[in-house]
């Protein structure tokens, strides 16, 4: 069973398998470096679980929960 970015716990690392969906949101995430094969790390969840903060290629990114659900991890 595959898991998504929202399933990671703070401090966990994983490799991106694919980014689901289509259109502007998917393109935006891929432009930010969330592409197959890249490793990322979950940093933290906001108090209400949205947004989530990740570290990717040395950068810190905030994603909405819906965006995190579309990132499939190894």
C-alpha positions in Angstrom: 0.0 0.0 0.0 1.4 3.4 -0.9 1.3 6.3 1.4 1.1 10.0 0.9 2.9 13.0 2.3 0.2 13.6 4.8 0.9 10.1 6.3 4.5 11.1 7.3 5.4 11.9 10.9 7.6 14.9 11.7 11.2 14.0 11.1 10.4 11.1 8.7 12.0 11.1 5.3 10.6 9.5 2.1 11.1 9.5 -1.6 8.4 10.8 -4.0 7.0 8.2 -6.4 4.5 10.4 -8.2 2.3 13.5 -7.9 -1.4 12.8 -8.5 -3.9 15.1 -10.2 -3.6 17.4 -13.0 -3.7 21.1 -13.8 -2.3 24.0 -12.0 -1.8 22.5 -8.5 0.2 19.5 -9.8 2.3 21.8 -12.1 2.9 24.2 -9.2 4.1 21.4 -6.9 6.4 20.0 -9.6 7.8 23.6 -10.2 8.6 23.7 -6.4 10.7 20.5 -6.9 8.2 17.9 -5.7 9.0 15.4 -8.5 9.5 11.6 -8.7 12.7 10.4 -7.2 13.4 13.4 -4.9 13.7 12.8 -1.2 11.8 15.0 1.3 11.4 15.3 5.0 8.3 16.1 7.0 9.1 19.0 9.3 5.8 19.7 11.1 2.1 20.1 10.9 0.3 23.3 11.8 -1.8 23.1 15.0 -4.9 22.2 13.1 -3.1 20.0 10.6 -3.1 22.4 7.7 -0.7 23.4 6.3 2.1 20.9 6.5 5.7 22.0 6.3 8.3 19.9 4.5 12.0 20.2 3.7 13.1 19.4 0.1 16.4 20.1 -1.5 17.4 22.3 1.4 14.3 24.5 1.1 11.3 24.7 3.5 7.9 24.5 1.9 4.4 24.8 3.2 1.6 22.8 1.5 -2.1 22.6 2.1 -3.4 19.2 3.3 -5.1 18.5 0.0 -1.8 19.1 -1.8 0.0 16.7 0.6 -2.5 14.0 -0.1 -1.6 14.1 -3.8 2.1 13.3 -3.2 2.6 9.5 -3.3 5.7 8.2 -1.5 7.8 5.1 -1.6 
